[in-house]
Amino acid sequence: MDLNEDSVHLRCAPAICLCVLCGLPAAGKSTLAQAVNSHTVQRGWRSTVISYDDLIPGDAFNVKEVEDEEDMPRSQTQTKWKLHRQAVLQCVERFLQSPTELGQLPPSIDPINSDAWSRLLHAAQVCGTSVGSSQAYPSPLDRPAPPLVILLDDNFYYPSMRYEVYQLARKHSVGFCQVYVHCPVESCVRRNQLRPRPLPSDVIVEMARRMEPPNPQRNTWEQNSVTLDSEHHFTIEYIQRLVKVISTALENPLSPVQDNAEQKEADRQSCVSSVVHQADQACRRLVSQAMQGAREHQLPPERMRSLAAHFNQSKTRFLQDLRKQVLHSLPLTQGESVDVERLVNRAVDVFNKEKQEIVERYLPLRDTENEG
């Protein structure tokens, strides 16, 4: 029987799954990843862990620093945060494009990509060698390559971060799943302090406020997700639940979308929902701070109730307008990325000015009464 080169490649190409591990720092993601690594070997699968902690400089994980650096040029902030993350995904994509050709380092446009790719290449070669030594196939035509599970270990606290991985899996027709490692923030802070190089505790607390776990009800692309509680320890039942999710992803690779208007609209709606949700959280914090300031000015109870109602009406109207504006201005075409964080920051700046105008309508009146 004649087999051309393309058909041989298809038979030899392994089933691949991109598995997102998300959760707070010190929640137990790395521990879970190592446990899954051991379990997959028993099933005859290959697996490798792509740890963002190893690939990205520590200061890039400082959530508050990135947000507070309003005076820093946009390019510098991107270098500290988004460019590092993009480099990792670019390296993963290079691997997905040619998983069996790992001999040479591809050309790189900057040293971030080169360093990240070198680490990924090493991890992929190690996992491939270990499997090859335990399962020696006489010929690539005898049996297909064993499945490969790529575990992406990071905080992934916004859906937009995880959606980038989903888009990558869909583009290259591989499996996709998510694991949310849940752990109370107090436990994470305590564990973090035991690490050789702990993060500042306020960084973890801030990330906990921003954390948006997978929500299959709101985002259809997050259907293949599982939540595991890591406050105590990972049981064999937890590992089996995760392996089942990975197995489902391997058996059901995603399909690339080609000029699919319905999917494009779903992408748009998902992006808009993420922007509005994040803006809502930030606006709530601004309102809470303003109400606390009003209490410190000893505003009468009836005025406090009026102020709270005013804030609520303003925020509701603002978020409704924001959804319409973002949806109208969002040209989310296939393959185009959207800077969700920038959209949120701009929106919050607008609401902050509106909030300040509301406050000034109430507090000056109280100050006049005090003077009288």
Secondary structure, DSSP 4 states (H G I P E B T S, - for coil): ----HHHHHHHHPPPEEEEEEE--TTSSHHHHHHHHHHHHHHTT-EEEEEEHHHHS-GGGG-HHHHHH-TTS-HHHHHHHTHHHHHHHHHHHHHHHH-TT--SSPPP-SSHHHHHHHHHHHHHHHHHHHHHHHHS--S-TTTSPPPPEEEEEES---SHHHHHHHHHHHHHTT-EEEEEEEE--HHHHHHHHHTSSSPPPHHHHHHHHHH-----TTT-GGG-SEEEEE-SS---HHHHHHHHHHHHHHHHS-----SS-HHHHHHHHHHHHHHHHHHHHHHHHHHHHHHHHHHHHTT--HHHHHHHHHHHHHHHHHHHHHHHHHHHHH----TT----HHHHHHHHHHHHHHHHHHHHHHHHHHHHHHHH-
